[in-house]
């Protein structure tokens, strides 16, 4: 289920709790493996200019409203429907 829940973190998708109808508040426990381009200026200040997610493992998604983790599903976000 990790891969399916990870889709909810992608643009154009969102989570929905079928238990209470929540679509705005979730606790997500995930591990990301990333590649980042770090740019350090001469003073040592760092800026991350590019980031690529190589792998994302979602361990759990829990609804903040009702506390359920067994009723959360991924759906197309409304803005993605319109575009």
N, C-alpha and C positions, 0 to 999 in steps of 0.2 A: 504493500500500500504506500510505501515511501515515495515511489516515483509518481503515483497519482496525486498525492498531497503536494508534492513539490511543484506540480503544474499550477497550483493555486497561488504560488508566489511569482508566477510569470505575468508579464503585461497581458491584459485582455482576459484574465481569469480572476476569480475571487472564491473565497470560502463562503459556505452557507451552512448553518446549523439547522438540520431538519427537526431538531428537538424543540427549539424556541423561535426559529426564524431569523436569528442574528446573522448579519452580513458584514459587520463592522469591527468586531472586537474578538481577537483570538490570541491565545498564547501558542507560539510556535517554537518547538525545540528542534533545531536543525544544525547540521555540520556542513560547512562549505569548504571545498578545496578550490583555491583560486590562484590565478596568475595575475600579478599586479605590476604595473610599471611605476616605480617610485622615482620621482624627480626631486633631487636635493639641490637647493640653491647654495651659493657660496657661504652663507651664514649657517647652513646645516638644517634649515627648515625643509620639511618634507611635504610634497604634494603627490597624491596618487592620481595620475593622469589617465590611466586605463586600468580596467579590471575585467577579467574574464572568469566566469564561474566554470570550472572544469568538472566539478561533481557536487551535487547537493543531495544530502541524505536527511530527509525529514523523519524524525523519530516520533513526534506526536504533534497534533493540533487540537487544542482544547478550547471550547467556547467559553468566553469570559462571562457571558450572561448566565448560562445554566450549568456550566462545569462539565458538560458531556464531551467525551472524546470519541464516542462511537457513532455520533450522528452528523459529523462534519463531512461535507462533500465539496467537490470543486465544480464550479459552474462558470459559464461565460459571463463576463462583466457586462453590464448594460451599455457602457460606452463602446465596447467592442462590437455589439450588435449594430449600433448606429453607423459605425464607420465603414 
